[in-house]
């Protein structure tokens, strides 16, 4: 590869030409030809502002940090009833919350609590007053002024009074759910209660600091009637049987689950139903193991059906050990004491990455949800090990897990499967155009934080583009460093940026610029390419490509500064690839090729973009410049020839094949001016291929172009 540096004003730009022997990222170059390229630029250069550098954290902190939740909930009454009326949903609970004060002279503490009545509150064992001024929070009045560094234990006894499925979900046995893909009517197999808290619904089933940044150790104890099984976070510590006190409930089971590492409230979960429990395990090459615990209804465990017509949990979960092996290769060791899944129905979502105990829609047990299962497992690194610190940063979680679906496919089926999933994500994003041109990844409107096109699909492409830009050998170690630095904690967008700046200090595009344009701004580049080829003789051609970014929008960068590749091909299969970094709204990339290119492509597999290439134009040496251009015209089934007549006379337009056969001729007397003539090749029965256009004035050829036409 040869590299030339041109200075444009005060800017130094380098461009190399690389020829690759296949598609995909990181392939070893195959030597077809060695070309050179240089770049010139025009237009107004806009340097993207360093607007977010040094900004304040978006975390809204209370004057304390929660260290531990010790939660007890009594679901015996709720599960022993048959209906779902408000009176059937009542349960009592006690949450013992240990906090460390981090502000001076604190006299009251506020906790999130909705749809509940406070029965009593103590602080360090002393009864205190509490109030619920707005109905969704509790203010606890301290018996003394607490100082920074003090540790307090606040115990809140409460009665839950939820009247609808929000935070806590309750369904009766036998409720009709719908019709399955096999034509089978689907009913709720057993009475079921479960929690679903993301983003801030934990407050509907327990008092807490319901913010993702404030992680704490959690212990959850649940009382249920005998016959019910409880699944929750962490490790199952004890199951104790005690006598029942309600009519018809002879015995009560107390399930105590302990999480061994900090957890965010939105990741805490309780599932309770008449479950069947089965186990698997992931075995590492060093002999260590990760337990895999699954909770589903009994009829869903042993089904032999693998067609998707019936539920089959063992078949649906069969790939989890290999998925874990794949993600450990990318992200490092699985960071929790176990992994589990509990199936629920009905469920408004596909899955939810509750820490160590993912909730999945029962429909996934039909065996068609491979990528959904992979997505939720990946969250245990990208979302659970390191959680988004605020909901403004949710793209870190969902983009990472969506990108990880492609990583699993790459591990299982190769790089082509990875790229196919990313292309699907591209389509899912572009399908919402032009709406996506107004929504940044960071801090989307609250009602759109789970808008798939941006929070999932575009965010997945941001991870993908970072990987492509610096390569696997740099990106994955940097990502593992990020996991290690914020392990069992929470991170904001700027935290990931800071780690990347430290671990990979010299990327092709600065991390600040990358984040400012892809995360803090909206949209994507829309690129137009205008190639022109001039013959230099001896089989050499000078190729000049005008590369123009035309995207618009209030929050859309005028210029996306990105590394790009222009790929040139001819009919014989010869090819070359030029690399450049876009820095201008309009810029020219030019260089020499040893073949006549008939097509130009942009590396859209590396950058989330839209692009179009105008037909390759050839300006023969020694001919006059009359502005001859060939523009695509889908409506006419062909193209439009645009040219300027600089002096009046007889003008002739010829369309010929590469072998010289004439396809169409247009002759007329023309005066000075600019003309546009349609070429309706489809009506002439012309075949797809490369055609030439010759412009003659008074019998003399003054310009010629070639273009590729597809009917």
C-alpha positions in Angstrom: 0.0 0.0 0.0 1.2 3.5 -0.8 0.1 6.4 1.2 0.0 10.1 0.2 -0.6 13.0 2.6 -2.2 16.1 1.3 -2.5 19.3 3.3 -5.8 21.1 2.9 -5.6 24.4 4.7 -4.4 23.4 8.2 -5.7 19.8 7.8 -3.6 16.8 7.0 -5.4 13.9 5.5 -4.1 10.5 4.7 -5.7 7.9 2.5 -4.5 4.4 1.6 -5.6 1.9 -1.0 -6.1 -1.6 0.2 -7.3 -4.6 -1.8 -9.2 -7.3 0.0 -9.9 -10.8 -1.1 -13.3 -11.3 0.6 -16.0 -9.7 2.6 -16.2 -9.3 6.3 -14.0 -7.6 8.9 -10.4 -8.3 9.6 -9.6 -10.4 6.5 -6.0 -10.8 5.4 -5.4 -8.6 2.3 -5.1 -10.5 -0.9 -2.8 -8.9 -3.5 -4.7 -8.2 -6.7 -3.2 -4.9 -7.5 -1.6 -2.1 -5.6 -3.2 1.3 -6.1 -2.8 4.8 -4.7 -5.3 7.4 -3.7 -5.3 11.0 -2.5 -8.0 13.2 -1.2 -8.9 16.8 -1.7 -11.8 18.5 0.0 -14.1 21.4 -0.7 -17.0 23.1 1.0 -17.3 24.4 4.5 -15.7 22.1 7.1 -17.7 21.8 10.3 -15.8 20.5 13.3 -18.3 18.7 15.5 -18.4 20.5 18.9 -17.0 18.8 22.0 -20.3 19.6 23.7 -20.5 16.8 26.2 -16.9 16.8 27.4 -16.7 17.5 31.1 -20.4 17.5 31.6 -22.0 16.9 34.9 -23.3 13.5 35.8 -27.1 13.0 35.1 -27.5 10.8 38.2 -30.0 12.3 40.6 -28.8 11.2 44.0 -30.5 11.1 47.3 -28.5 11.8 50.5 -27.8 8.1 51.0 -26.5 5.0 49.3 -28.5 1.8 49.8 -26.2 -1.0 51.0 -28.7 -3.8 51.6 -32.4 -4.8 51.1 -33.8 -7.5 53.3 -37.3 -8.0 51.8 -40.1 -10.2 53.1 -43.4 -10.5 51.3 -46.4 -12.7 52.3 -48.1 -13.9 49.1 -50.0 -16.7 50.8 -53.4 -14.9 50.6 -52.9 -13.7 47.1 -51.9 -17.1 45.7 -54.5 -19.0 47.6 -57.4 -17.0 46.0 -58.8 -17.7 42.6 -59.5 -14.2 41.2 -57.6 -11.1 40.5 -59.9 -8.5 42.0 -58.2 -5.7 44.0 -59.0 -7.6 47.3 -57.4 -10.7 45.8 -54.1 -8.8 45.2 -53.5 -7.6 48.7 -50.2 -8.7 50.4 -48.1 -7.5 53.3 -44.4 -7.0 53.3 -41.5 -5.7 55.3 -38.4 -4.2 53.8 -35.4 -3.7 56.0 -33.2 -1.2 54.2 -29.6 -0.5 55.3 -28.3 2.9 54.0 -25.1 4.8 54.4 -25.6 8.6 54.7 -23.4 10.6 52.4 -24.5 14.2 53.2 -24.3 16.3 56.3 -27.2 17.0 58.7 -29.7 14.6 57.1 -33.1 14.7 59.0 -35.3 12.8 56.7 -35.1 10.0 54.1 -37.3 9.6 51.0 -38.0 6.2 49.4 -40.1 5.3 46.3 -43.3 3.6 47.2 -46.5 3.5 45.2 -49.9 1.7 45.7 -49.1 0.8 49.3 -50.0 1.8 52.8 -47.2 2.2 55.4 -48.1 0.3 58.5 -45.0 1.1 60.6 -41.4 2.5 60.3 -38.4 2.1 62.5 -34.9 3.6 62.2 -32.2 1.6 64.1 -35.1 -0.1 66.0 -36.8 3.2 67.0 -40.3 3.9 65.9 -40.5 7.0 63.7 -43.1 8.9 61.8 -43.5 8.6 58.0 -45.7 10.3 55.5 -46.7 9.7 51.8 -47.2 13.3 50.5 -47.7 12.3 46.8 -48.7 8.7 47.1 -45.6 7.4 45.2 -43.0 8.0 47.9 -42.4 7.7 51.6 -40.7 10.3 53.7 -39.1 8.9 56.9 -38.4 11.4 59.6 -35.2 10.5 61.5 -35.1 10.7 65.3 -31.8 12.5 65.0 -29.7 14.4 62.5 -27.6 11.8 60.6 -24.0 12.7 59.5 -22.1 11.7 56.4 -20.7 8.2 56.9 -23.5 7.1 59.3 -25.1 3.7 58.6 -28.8 3.4 59.4 -31.3 0.6 59.2 -34.8 1.6 58.1 -37.5 -1.0 58.4 -40.8 -0.3 56.6 -43.8 -2.5 57.1 -46.5 -2.0 54.5 -49.6 -3.4 52.9 -49.7 -3.5 49.1 -52.9 -2.3 47.5 -52.3 -2.6 43.8 -55.5 -2.6 41.8 -54.0 -3.5 38.4 -51.0 -5.3 36.8 -48.2 -2.8 37.3 -45.0 -3.9 39.0 -46.8 -6.9 40.3 -48.6 -9.2 37.8 -51.2 -11.7 38.9 -53.1 -14.1 36.6 -55.6 -16.9 37.4 -55.4 -20.5 36.4 -57.3 -21.2 33.2 -57.3 -17.7 31.8 -57.4 -17.7 28.0 -54.3 -16.3 26.5 -54.8 -16.8 22.7 -54.2 -19.2 19.9 -50.7 -20.7 19.4 -49.0 -21.3 16.0 -50.2 -24.9 16.0 -53.8 -23.8 16.2 -53.9 -24.8 19.9 -55.8 -22.7 22.4 -53.5 -21.4 25.1 -54.5 -21.1 28.7 -52.7 -20.1 31.9 -51.7 -23.5 33.3 -51.4 -22.5 37.0 -52.1 -19.4 39.1 -49.1 -17.2 38.8 -47.7 -14.0 40.3 -44.5 -12.3 39.2 -42.9 -8.9 39.3 -41.7 -6.8 36.3 -40.0 -3.5 37.3 -38.1 -2.0 34.4 -37.8 0.9 34.3 -39.2 2.2 37.7 -42.0 -0.1 38.8 -40.2 -1.9 41.7 -41.8 0.8 43.8 -45.2 -0.8 43.2 -44.3 -3.9 45.1 -41.6 -2.8 47.6 -40.4 0.5 49.1 -36.9 1.2 47.7 -34.6 3.7 46.1 -35.9 2.9 42.6 -33.0 4.2 40.6 -30.6 2.1 38.5 -27.4 3.6 39.8 -28.0 2.7 43.4 -27.2 -1.0 43.6 -27.3 -3.0 46.8 -27.1 -6.6 48.2 -30.5 -8.1 48.2 -32.1 -10.9 50.2 -35.7 -11.8 49.3 -38.0 -14.0 51.4 -41.4 -15.0 50.0 -44.2 -16.9 51.8 -46.4 -19.0 49.5 -48.9 -21.8 50.0 -47.5 -25.3 49.8 -47.2 -26.5 46.2 -46.0 -23.2 44.9 -42.4 -22.6 44.0 -40.6 -19.3 44.1 -37.8 -18.3 41.8 -35.7 -15.2 42.4 -32.3 -13.6 42.2 -29.0 -15.1 43.4 -28.8 -18.3 45.4 -31.6 -20.3 47.0 -30.6 -20.1 50.6 -33.3 -22.0 52.5 -36.9 -23.4 52.0 -38.7 -23.6 55.4 -42.1 -25.2 56.0 -44.4 -23.6 58.6 -48.0 -24.2 59.5 -50.6 -22.2 57.6 -52.9 -19.7 59.3 -55.5 -19.2 56.5 -58.5 -21.5 55.9 -57.5 -24.2 53.3 -53.8 -23.5 53.6 -52.3 -26.2 55.9 -48.7 -25.4 55.2 -46.7 -22.4 54.1 -43.3 -22.4 52.4 -40.8 -19.7 53.1 -38.3 -19.3 50.2 -35.2 -17.3 51.0 -33.1 -16.1 48.0 -29.8 -14.2 48.5 -28.0 -12.3 45.8 -24.2 -12.4 46.5 -23.4 -9.2 44.6 -25.1 -5.8 44.3 -28.2 -5.5 42.2 -30.4 -2.7 40.8 -34.0 -2.6 41.9 -35.2 -3.0 38.3 -33.4 -6.3 38.1 -34.9 -7.7 41.3 -37.7 -10.2 40.7 -40.0 -12.7 42.2 -41.8 -15.5 40.3 -44.3 -17.8 42.1 -46.4 -20.5 40.6 -46.8 -24.3 40.7 -43.6 -24.7 38.7 -41.6 -27.7 37.7 -37.9 -27.1 38.3 -35.1 -28.7 36.3 -31.4 -28.0 36.0 -28.6 -27.9 33.6 -25.0 -26.6 33.9 -22.3 -24.9 31.9 -19.0 -26.6 32.2 -15.8 -24.7 31.5 -12.7 -26.3 30.2 -11.0 -25.7 33.6 -13.6 -27.9 35.3 -15.6 -25.1 37.0 -19.3 -25.0 36.5 -22.2 -22.5 36.4 -25.5 -23.9 37.6 -28.4 -23.3 35.2 -31.9 -23.4 36.9 -35.1 -23.4 35.0 -38.7 -22.9 36.2 -41.6 -23.8 33.9 -44.9 -25.4 34.1 -44.8 -29.2 34.3 -46.4 -30.0 30.9 -43.7 -27.8 29.3 -40.7 -29.9 30.5 -40.8 -33.3 28.9 -42.5 -32.6 25.6 -40.8 -34.5 22.7 -42.1 -31.9 20.1 -39.4 -29.8 18.4 -41.6 -28.3 15.6 -42.8 -25.3 17.6 -46.3 -26.6 17.8 -46.0 -27.4 21.5 -43.9 -26.1 24.4 -40.6 -27.9 25.1 -38.4 -26.1 27.6 -35.5 -28.5 27.4 -35.3 -28.0 23.7 -35.8 -24.2 23.9 -33.0 -23.9 26.4 -30.6 -26.4 24.8 -28.1 -23.8 23.6 -27.6 -21.8 26.8 -24.3 -23.6 27.8 -22.8 -22.9 24.4 -24.1 -19.3 24.5 -22.4 -18.8 27.8 -19.2 -20.2 26.4 -19.4 -17.8 23.4 -20.0 -14.7 25.6 -17.2 -15.6 28.0 -14.9 -15.6 25.0 -16.0 -12.1 24.1 -16.7 -10.5 27.5 -14.9 -12.6 30.2 -16.2 -15.1 32.8 -19.9 -15.2 33.6 -20.0 -13.0 36.7 -22.8 -14.5 38.9 -23.4 -17.5 41.0 -26.0 -19.1 38.7 -28.1 -18.4 35.6 -31.7 -19.2 35.4 -34.9 -18.6 33.5 -38.5 -18.6 34.6 -41.3 -18.8 32.1 -44.4 -16.7 32.7 -47.7 -16.2 30.8 -49.2 -13.8 29.9 -46.2 -11.5 29.5 -46.1 -8.2 27.6 -42.5 -8.8 26.4 -40.2 -11.5 25.1 -37.8 -11.5 28.0 -36.3 -9.5 30.8 -32.8 -9.9 32.1 -33.6 -10.1 35.9 -30.2 -10.7 37.5 -29.4 -14.5 37.5 -33.1 -15.2 36.9 -34.3 -14.0 33.5 -38.1 -13.8 32.9 -39.1 -15.2 29.5 -42.4 -15.4 27.7 -43.8 -18.9 27.8 -44.1 -18.7 24.0 -40.3 -18.9 23.8 -40.6 -22.5 25.0 -41.8 -23.4 21.5 -38.1 -23.3 20.5 -38.0 -20.4 18.0 -36.5 -17.7 20.3 -32.8 -18.5 20.0 -31.8 -14.8 19.6 -34.1 -13.7 22.4 -32.5 -16.2 24.8 -29.1 -15.0 23.7 -30.1 -11.4 24.1 -31.2 -11.8 27.7 -28.1 -13.9 28.6 -25.8 -11.2 27.1 -27.5 -8.6 29.3 -25.8 -10.3 32.3 -22.6 -8.5 31.2 -24.2 -5.6 29.3 -26.8 -4.4 31.8 -26.5 -6.5 34.9 -22.7 -6.7 35.6 -22.6 -3.1 34.5 -26.0 -1.4 34.5 -27.0 1.9 32.9 -26.6 4.5 35.6 -29.6 6.5 34.4 -32.4 5.8 31.9 -30.8 8.3 29.6 -28.0 5.7 29.2 -30.4 2.8 28.4 -28.7 2.4 24.9 -25.7 0.9 26.7 -27.8 -2.0 27.9 -30.1 -2.7 25.0 -27.7 -1.9 22.2 -25.1 -4.1 23.7 -27.5 -7.1 24.1 -28.9 -6.6 20.5 -25.3 -6.5 19.1 -24.6 -9.6 21.2 -27.2 -11.5 19.2 -25.0 -11.1 16.2 -21.9 -12.1 18.3 -23.7 -15.4 19.2 -24.5 -16.1 15.5 -20.9 -15.3 14.6 -19.7 -17.8 17.2 -22.2 -20.5 16.1 -22.3 -20.0 12.3 -19.5 -17.6 11.2 -19.0 -14.0 10.3 -21.6 -14.1 7.5 -24.3 -14.8 10.1 -23.0 -12.0 12.2 -23.2 -9.6 9.3 -26.7 -10.8 8.3 -28.0 -10.0 11.8 -26.5 -6.5 11.6 -28.1 -6.0 8.2 -31.4 -6.9 9.8 -30.8 -4.4 12.5 -30.0 -1.8 9.9 -33.3 -2.5 8.2 -35.2 -2.3 11.5 -33.7 1.1 12.1 -34.2 2.5 8.6 -37.8 1.3 8.6 -38.6 4.1 11.0 -37.1 6.8 8.8 -37.5 9.8 9.0 -38.5 9.5 12.7 -35.0 8.2 13.6 -33.5 11.4 12.3 -34.8 13.3 15.3 -33.9 10.8 18.1 -30.5 10.6 19.7 -29.4 7.5 21.5 -28.7 9.4 24.7 -31.6 10.8 26.7 -34.5 9.9 24.4 -38.0 11.1 25.4 -39.2 9.1 28.3 -42.0 7.5 26.3 -39.4 6.3 23.7 -36.7 4.9 25.8 -37.5 1.4 24.5 -38.1 2.5 20.9 -36.6 -0.4 19.1 -35.3 1.4 16.0 -32.9 3.6 18.1 -32.4 2.1 21.6 -31.9 -1.4 20.2 -31.1 -1.4 16.5 -29.1 1.8 16.1 -27.4 1.3 19.4 -26.3 -2.2 18.3 -24.7 -0.6 15.3 -22.8 1.8 17.5 -21.2 -1.2 19.2 -20.6 -2.7 15.8 -19.0 0.4 14.4 -16.7 0.8 17.3 -15.6 -2.8 16.8 -15.1 -2.3 13.1 -13.3 1.0 13.6 -10.5 -0.3 15.9 -10.6 -4.1 15.3 -11.2 -7.0 17.6 -7.7 -7.1 19.1 -8.3 -3.6 20.6 -12.0 -3.4 21.1 -12.8 -6.5 23.1 -10.0 -6.0 25.6 -11.2 -2.4 26.1 -14.7 -3.7 26.6 -13.5 -6.2 29.2 -11.6 -3.4 30.9 -14.9 -1.4 31.1 -16.6 -4.4 32.7 -13.8 -4.8 35.2 -13.7 -1.1 36.1 -17.5 -0.8 36.7 -18.0 -4.4 37.9 -21.3 -4.8 39.9 -21.9 -1.1 39.5 -23.4 1.3 37.1 -22.0 3.5 34.3 -23.1 6.5 32.3 -22.3 7.0 28.6 -19.3 9.2 29.5 -17.9 6.4 31.6 -17.7 4.0 28.6 -16.2 6.9 26.5 -13.5 7.5 29.2 -12.5 3.8 29.3 -12.2 3.7 25.5 -10.1 6.9 25.5 -7.8 5.3 28.0 -7.6 1.8 26.5 -7.5 2.9 22.8 -6.1 6.4 22.8 -5.5 6.7 19.0 -8.6 5.5 17.0 -9.1 6.5 13.4 -11.8 8.9 14.7 -11.5 10.4 18.2 -13.9 8.8 20.7 -15.2 12.2 21.6 -16.2 12.9 18.0 -17.6 9.4 17.6 -19.8 9.7 20.7 -20.9 13.3 19.9 -22.2 12.3 16.5 -23.5 8.8 17.0 -24.8 8.9 20.6 -25.5 12.5 21.6 -26.8 13.5 18.1 -29.5 11.9 15.9 -29.5 10.4 12.5 -27.0 8.8 10.2 -25.0 9.7 7.1 -26.7 9.8 3.8 -24.0 9.7 1.1 -24.0 10.5 -2.6 -21.0 9.4 -4.7 -20.3 10.9 -8.1 -17.4 9.0 -9.8 -15.6 10.2 -12.9 -12.8 8.2 -14.7 -10.2 9.7 -17.0 -8.0 7.5 -19.2 -4.2 8.0 -18.7 -3.3 5.5 -21.4 -1.4 2.3 -21.0 -4.3 0.7 -19.2 -4.2 3.3 -16.4 -7.1 5.4 -15.2 -7.4 8.4 -12.9 -10.6 8.0 -10.8 -12.1 11.0 -9.1 -15.1 10.5 -6.6 -17.0 13.4 -5.2 -18.4 12.1 -1.9 -21.2 14.2 -0.6 -23.1 13.9 2.7 -26.7 15.2 2.4 -28.3 14.2 5.7 -30.4 17.0 7.3 -32.2 17.5 10.7 -32.1 19.7 13.7 -30.1 17.2 15.7 -28.2 15.6 12.8 -24.5 16.3 12.3 -23.8 18.1 9.0 -20.8 15.8 8.7 -20.3 12.3 10.2 -16.5 12.0 10.6 -15.9 8.3 9.9 -13.4 5.9 8.2 -14.8 4.7 4.9 -13.8 2.5 2.1 -14.5 3.0 -1.6 -14.6 -0.3 -3.6 -14.1 -0.4 -7.3 -14.8 -3.3 -9.6 -14.8 -4.0 -13.3 -16.6 -6.6 -15.4 -13.7 -9.0 -15.2 -13.8 -9.1 -11.4 -10.8 -7.0 -10.7 -11.2 -4.8 -7.7 -9.5 -2.3 -5.4 -10.4 -0.6 -2.2 -9.5 2.9 -1.0 -9.7 4.0 2.6 -10.4 7.6 3.6 -11.8 9.5 6.6 -14.8 11.8 5.9 -14.2 15.3 7.3 -16.2 17.5 4.9 -19.8 17.9 3.7 -18.3 17.5 0.2 -14.9 16.1 -0.5 -13.1 14.5 -3.3 -11.3 11.1 -3.2 -9.1 10.4 -6.2 -6.3 8.2 -7.3 -5.0 5.8 -10.0 -6.4 2.4 -11.0 -4.9 -0.1 -13.4 -8.4 -1.1 -14.7 -11.5 0.7 -15.9 -14.0 0.5 -13.1 -17.6 -0.1 -13.9 -19.0 0.0 -10.4 -18.3 1.8 -7.1 -19.5 0.7 -3.7 -19.2 2.1 -0.2 -18.5 -0.2 2.8 -22.0 0.0 4.3 -21.3 -3.1 6.3 -19.0 -1.0 8.5 -21.1 2.2 8.9 -24.8 2.7 9.6 -25.6 4.7 6.5 -27.5 5.1 3.3 -25.7 5.8 0.0 -26.2 6.0 -3.7 -23.7 6.0 -6.5 -24.4 7.9 -9.7 -23.3 6.0 -12.9 -19.6 5.9 -13.5 -18.7 8.5 -16.0 -15.6 8.3 -18.3 -14.0 11.5 -19.7 -11.8 10.6 -22.6 -8.4 12.3 -22.8 -8.3 15.4 -25.0 -12.1 15.9 -25.2 -13.8 19.1 -24.3 -15.5 19.6 -21.0 -19.2 20.0 -21.7 -20.5 18.9 -18.3 -21.8 15.5 -19.6 -23.5 13.6 -16.8 -25.7 10.5 -16.8 -28.3 10.5 -14.0 -30.5 7.5 -13.0 -34.2 8.0 -13.9 -36.3 5.1 -12.5 -39.5 6.5 -13.8 -38.4 6.3 -17.4 -36.8 2.9 -17.1 -33.4 4.2 -18.0 -31.3 7.3 -17.4 -31.1 11.0 -18.3 -28.2 12.5 -20.2 -27.4 16.0 -19.0 -24.9 18.2 -21.0 -24.1 21.7 -22.1 -24.0 23.0 -25.7 -21.3 25.7 -25.7 -22.0 26.7 -29.4 -25.0 26.0 -31.6 -24.8 23.3 -34.2 -25.8 19.7 -35.0 -25.8 17.6 -31.8 -25.8 13.8 -31.8 -26.2 11.5 -28.8 -25.2 7.9 -29.4 -25.8 5.1 -26.9 -23.6 2.1 -27.6 -22.6 -1.2 -26.1 -19.0 -1.9 -25.1 -18.6 -3.8 -28.3 -19.6 -0.6 -30.3 -23.1 -1.7 -31.3 -25.4 1.3 -31.5 -28.5 1.1 -29.3 -30.0 4.5 -29.7 -29.3 7.7 -31.6 -30.7 11.2 -31.1 -29.9 14.0 -33.5 -31.1 17.6 -33.6 -29.9 21.2 -34.1 -29.3 22.8 -30.7 -28.5 26.3 -29.6 -26.3 27.2 -26.6 -27.7 25.9 -23.3 -28.0 23.0 -20.9 -30.1 20.0 -22.0 -31.5 16.9 -20.3 -32.6 14.0 -22.6 -34.2 10.7 -21.3 -32.7 7.4 -22.4 -35.5 4.8 -22.1 -33.4 1.7 -22.5 -36.1 -0.6 -21.2 -38.4 0.3 -24.0 -35.7 -0.6 -26.5 -35.3 -4.1 -25.0 -31.8 -3.5 -24.0 -30.2 -6.0 -21.7 -28.6 -5.1 -18.4 -24.9 -4.2 -18.7 -22.5 -1.4 -19.3 -23.2 1.2 -22.0 -21.4 4.1 -23.4 -22.8 7.5 -24.3 -21.0 9.7 -27.0 -21.8 13.3 -27.5 -21.0 14.7 -31.0 -21.2 18.3 -32.1 -21.0 18.9 -35.9 -19.8 15.3 -36.3 -16.9 15.5 -33.7 -17.0 13.6 -30.5 -16.6 16.1 -27.6 -17.4 13.9 -24.6 -18.1 10.2 -23.7 -19.3 8.4 -20.6 -20.0 4.9 -19.6 -22.7 3.8 -17.1 -24.1 0.6 -15.8 -27.8 -0.1 -16.4 -30.0 -2.6 -14.7 -33.6 -3.0 -15.9 
